[in-house]
Amino acid sequence: MEFMPKTSDCAIEVDYCQKYCEKKRIGGDVFLSKKLKEQSRVLAVLSDGLGSGVKAGVLATLTSVMGLNYMGSFRDPAKAAKSIMETLPVCSKRHISYSTFSMVDIDFDKEVRIVEYDNPPVLITRNGSLMDTKKQKADVLRADKEPVQIQVSGFDAKIGDRIVMFSDGVSQSGIGSKELPFGWGIERVSDFILEKIALNPEISAHELSRAIVEKSWLNNSHKALDDITCGVIYFRNPRRLLIMTGPPYDRQKDKLLASLVEEFPGKKIICGGTTANIISRETGRKVQVRLDRLSADLPPESIMDGADLVTEGILTIGRAAKYLENKTELDLFTDDPGAKIVKLMLDSDVINFVVGTRINEFHQDPNMPVDLEIRRNVIKKISKLLEEQYYKETTIQYI
Amino acid sequence: MSKKFKVSICSGTTCYVLGGAQMMLLEDCLPVDIKDDVEVVGSSCLQKCHEPNAKPPFVQINDYVMESASLTKVIDYIREHR
């Protein structure tokens, strides 16, 4: 596969799930994450503001935004934590800080640094068990000059590792109930996480965070008595997607096109009638148009062995770009070929585009009733959207 | 048993925007008298729009390629040739 450009061998999936305290429209837990593409770093902060509601929400947002920005510029989360502690207001009645936090900084060679202040401990799993990272205590001065302790730790991540961070809404869920009089507790939370991973060793950050939050909610008999938040970071083998669109400029390269599809290690989408025909001709596999699955305003999709999706070209790609630009137009029930492309894209980490540059002259005919854009430009736009708004890694190869 | 007429409808971009979208519904529009003789399939692209002075949308009925195709034209053609 020499034609394909090199891409990273580890993907970092970050996701979180959250339920706000009953009858509150604003929560006091905030989870923020950010990818700094130039430095290949990933930052994440979970902050829990005192109480719940507007005031807690403001404090937690303040803390997490400061956390992200300081970590981004200091390169040392402990330093960032110190600055935050010096500025964070302290409750005048109860003399406790207005918000607690856990911050994670992952750099390009997967070195992880973690700083925690008063949140439930950040859990790290490796090979199906918890990993002890030897947390070190550091003293810092609070805004009211009161000394408090933060915990600093670090480790080198490997593929398969997970970092799980949650607010006390998780660890204290079920408190006061018959089954869990003292709440769910860190130990039981860890057991739950390990059990989930044992059942499904490849469980995504998305699913795991949801499972933990759902369980906490269940512990409270289907109520959120406090804000419940769980964020998960998962180091995994990247899921790859190939999107092939357009016939090669030079007809001699038709063979290369077909072999790229054959050899690609991941999911494959072919967009374009001519492109599909070329691959069908070169591989001897039939393309079958699904006339039984018509969508209102896009040409139907087809099926072909060896491809996960085969669609028409520019109209469908244009629709996919529109969905990526405006997420609200795409809901669970949108099922046209454009939406299917987007769903496959969002489910992948690395997306390789192979764009044929031969132009269909008829598309440029001024009598065409719709504007047909040049394929190359639409793909460039999609690739930019995927990188900037969806944190995907993309490459474009012209052929 | 293969049917007397095999109709391939081009679902390529050009044909689709120039009227082929309607053609996709051919199967449902076939009158009773010819319905049993016709098999409708889709084609990802019949490659006819690359030719000079092409008039999409295209439909292929057995070996005959129909240009500027429409539902009525296809039905009339089949009635004439059965």
Chai-1 contact restraints between the chains, C-beta under 6 A:
chainA,res_idxA,chainB,res_idxB,connection_type,confidence,min_distance_angstrom,max_distance_angstrom,comment,restraint_id
A,G273,B,G12,contact,1.0,0.0,6.0,A-B,restraint_1
A,G273,B,S44,contact,1.0,0.0,6.0,A-B,restraint_2
A,G273,B,C45,contact,1.0,0.0,6.0,A-B,restraint_3
A,T274,B,C45,contact,1.0,0.0,6.0,A-B,restraint_4
A,A276,B,S44,contact,1.0,0.0,6.0,A-B,restraint_5
A,N277,B,S44,contact,1.0,0.0,6.0,A-B,restraint_6
A,N277,B,C45,contact,1.0,0.0,6.0,A-B,restraint_7
A,V287,B,S44,contact,1.0,0.0,6.0,A-B,restraint_8
A,V289,B,S11,contact,1.0,0.0,6.0,A-B,restraint_9
A,V289,B,G42,contact,1.0,0.0,6.0,A-B,restraint_10
A,L291,B,G42,contact,1.0,0.0,6.0,A-B,restraint_11
A,L294,B,M24,contact,1.0,0.0,6.0,A-B,restraint_12
A,P299,B,S11,contact,1.0,0.0,6.0,A-B,restraint_13
A,P299,B,Y16,contact,1.0,0.0,6.0,A-B,restraint_14
A,P300,B,S11,contact,1.0,0.0,6.0,A-B,restraint_15
A,S302,B,S44,contact,1.0,0.0,6.0,A-B,restraint_16
A,E312,B,T13,contact,1.0,0.0,6.0,A-B,restraint_17
A,G313,B,T13,contact,1.0,0.0,6.0,A-B,restraint_18
A,I314,B,T13,contact,1.0,0.0,6.0,A-B,restraint_19
A,L315,B,T13,contact,1.0,0.0,6.0,A-B,restraint_20
A,F362,B,T14,contact,1.0,0.0,6.0,A-B,restraint_21
A,F362,B,C49,contact,1.0,0.0,6.0,A-B,restraint_22
A,P369,B,V17,contact,1.0,0.0,6.0,A-B,restraint_23
A,V370,B,V17,contact,1.0,0.0,6.0,A-B,restraint_24
